[in-house]
Amino acid sequence: MGIWEVVVIVVVALIALGPRRLPELARQAGRVIRELRRTTHELRQSLDEIDPPEEPRPAAKPPAAPGEERRNE
């Protein structure tokens, strides 16, 4: 999101909600976002305990150029 989009959102919020209610609503939004992040982090940890992520496999060898044979190494 660009800076001008944020400015437009803040101006619309000030007009719609008024300067008195905006700080409290911003605090509530911050709390909700913090709780959502905490919950998703806990869920991700729980899922990793149940089914741990696999180790990454080595990358496949690139294909041989046209006209070249691929050697078994």
Secondary structure as UniProt FT lines:
FT   HELIX           3..17
FT   TURN            19..21
FT   HELIX           22..50
FT   TURN            66..67
//
